[in-house]
Amino acid sequence: MEVFPSPLESAKFIAEHSKDVSVDEEGVRRVAESLFDKASAAEFGLAGWKSLHELNPRTADKEAVDWVFLVDTLNFSFWSEQEERKYLVKYKNKTYSGYWSLCAAVNRALDDGIPITSASYFATMTLDQVRHVFRSDTEVPLPLIEERHRVLNESGIILLEKFGGSFLTCVKRCEKSAQKLLHLVLENFPSYRDEAVFEKKKVSFYKRAQILVADTWSVLEGKGDGSFDDISSLTIFADYRIPQVLVHLKAMKYSEELMKKLREGKLFQSGDKEEVEIRGCSIWCCALICKHLQELYQKKGQDMHEKINAVLLDYYLWDYARDHREDMKDIPFHRVRCIYY
Ligand SMILES: Nc1nc2c(c(CN[C@H]3C=C[C@H](O)[C@@H]3O)cn2[C@@H]2O[C@H](COP(=O)(O)O)[C@@H](O)[C@H]2O)c(=O)[nH]1
């Protein structure tokens, strides 16, 4: 059995050895305090996954779980070189960008009778069919379309050959454990193995694998096959938006040298030292925010272990980043073209 490094232990190690990125303890404390009142509100909870996002499935059945698997298999690299020229998808009279454009294209295909979430379909999709399903409503195509074609075929074939064609089979095999589902995904689906080497040590982030488990928990509303008793063991999902919002909220800091590279729009490679430090410190920073939030509630005599975890903190911060794009425009995000986030 392959050993998969823990993203949380990786994050701690990276944060302890990071040169260009640092977690600001005082900033972490301030963010936890600012979230204190919000954390007990309804939208911070699991129900927000459906109630706040019209493109997410309304149901909690096999089709909804397969929708989550398809979307999270493609849940990477939506950023555009120029802000004014980007991939957009029009769906039901609304125009979507970024991650939501992917969801809009999937729902558009389903409405057109294309069974895009069925493994028997995406296992054998041609590149032209992928281009058609994810066609843009601007002249800018969805980035990494060839890689998306490859991971779709690869994931579809594995799902058909080993799991009867549905991700719900994987979920049922994990006896309501998020960690077991995470490891089943890592063992069987290579495109989810989001790892790097840092200071000669193998480290992991597993962004898409962890968000797949989290979105499965969310679409099943934390009930039945999705009642993971260890959901709090997941970390946040190290994408390119969470670091941006943590720096904006002053919980995390970049060196002047790194900030300069980011402002110049430098294209980093997956596994570069700066990229690993940004992603690892983001995970560690959010683990500390969660810890502070728990302590604040304990002081109030409230046990919020069910309500506060990295998944719900992540969803909140990610939605915050989407809603505060304008306020955050002078905080650059790091640019990497890869299939991991
Ligand atoms: N950390 C974290 N990263 C997330 C998500 C999501 C979508 N999840 C939503 C869906 C259901 C729930 O309600 C969640 O709100 C996408 N991403 C990543 O963001 C980037 C896209 O950004 P932009 O270009 O601005 O759209 C890209 O790396 C993508 O992989 C998340 O939740 N957390």
The ligand as an SDF file (V2000), in Angstrom:
LIG
                    3D

 33 36  0  0  0  0  0  0  0  0999 V2000
  -10.4260   26.3040   -1.6160 N   0  0  0  0  0  0  0  0  0  0  0  0
  -11.4280   26.1690   -2.4830 C   0  0  0  0  0  0  0  0  0  0  0  0
  -11.1460   26.2150   -3.7960 N   0  0  0  0  0  0  0  0  0  0  0  0
  -12.1980   26.0940   -4.6510 C   0  0  0  0  0  0  0  0  0  0  0  0
  -13.5110   25.9050   -4.2480 C   0  0  0  0  0  0  0  0  0  0  0  0
  -14.2790   25.8070   -5.4360 C   0  0  0  0  0  0  0  0  0  0  0  0
  -15.7280   25.6030   -5.5970 C   0  0  0  0  0  0  0  0  0  0  0  0
  -16.3850   25.0960   -4.4370 N   0  0  0  0  0  0  0  0  0  0  0  0
  -17.6840   25.6320   -4.2150 C   0  0  0  0  0  0  0  0  0  0  0  0
  -18.6760   24.7240   -4.7510 C   0  0  0  0  0  0  0  0  0  0  0  0
  -19.5000   24.3330   -3.7960 C   0  0  0  0  0  0  0  0  0  0  0  0
  -19.2020   24.9560   -2.5400 C   0  0  0  0  0  0  0  0  0  0  0  0
  -20.2680   25.7580   -2.1860 O   0  0  0  0  0  0  0  0  0  0  0  0
  -17.9830   25.7920   -2.7600 C   0  0  0  0  0  0  0  0  0  0  0  0
  -18.2270   27.1280   -2.5120 O   0  0  0  0  0  0  0  0  0  0  0  0
  -13.4120   25.9460   -6.4970 C   0  0  0  0  0  0  0  0  0  0  0  0
  -12.1850   26.1150   -5.9980 N   0  0  0  0  0  0  0  0  0  0  0  0
  -10.9340   26.4410   -6.6830 C   0  0  0  0  0  0  0  0  0  0  0  0
  -10.9320   27.8630   -6.8410 O   0  0  0  0  0  0  0  0  0  0  0  0
  -10.2660   28.1920   -8.0690 C   0  0  0  0  0  0  0  0  0  0  0  0
  -11.2970   28.8390   -8.9700 C   0  0  0  0  0  0  0  0  0  0  0  0
  -11.5310   30.1330   -8.4730 O   0  0  0  0  0  0  0  0  0  0  0  0
  -12.2170   31.2250   -9.4830 P   0  0  0  0  0  0  0  0  0  0  0  0
  -11.2300   31.3600  -10.6700 O   0  0  0  0  0  0  0  0  0  0  0  0
  -12.3800   32.4550   -8.6350 O   0  0  0  0  0  0  0  0  0  0  0  0
  -13.5240   30.6050   -9.9400 O   0  0  0  0  0  0  0  0  0  0  0  0
   -9.7650   26.8860   -8.6470 C   0  0  0  0  0  0  0  0  0  0  0  0
   -8.4900   26.5960   -8.1310 O   0  0  0  0  0  0  0  0  0  0  0  0
  -10.7730   25.8980   -8.0750 C   0  0  0  0  0  0  0  0  0  0  0  0
  -10.2320   24.5880   -8.0210 O   0  0  0  0  0  0  0  0  0  0  0  0
  -13.7860   25.8540   -2.8500 C   0  0  0  0  0  0  0  0  0  0  0  0
  -14.9130   25.6990   -2.3560 O   0  0  0  0  0  0  0  0  0  0  0  0
  -12.7020   25.9920   -2.0210 N   0  0  0  0  0  0  0  0  0  0  0  0
  1  2  1  0
  2  3  2  0
  2 33  1  0
  3  4  1  0
  4  5  2  0
  4 17  1  0
  5  6  1  0
  5 31  1  0
  6  7  1  0
  6 16  2  0
  7  8  1  0
  8  9  1  0
  9 10  1  0
  9 14  1  0
 10 11  2  0
 11 12  1  0
 12 13  1  0
 12 14  1  0
 14 15  1  0
 16 17  1  0
 17 18  1  0
 18 19  1  0
 18 29  1  0
 19 20  1  0
 20 21  1  0
 20 27  1  0
 21 22  1  0
 22 23  1  0
 23 24  2  0
 23 25  1  0
 23 26  1  0
 27 28  1  0
 27 29  1  0
 29 30  1  0
 31 32  2  0
 31 33  1  0
M  END
$$$$
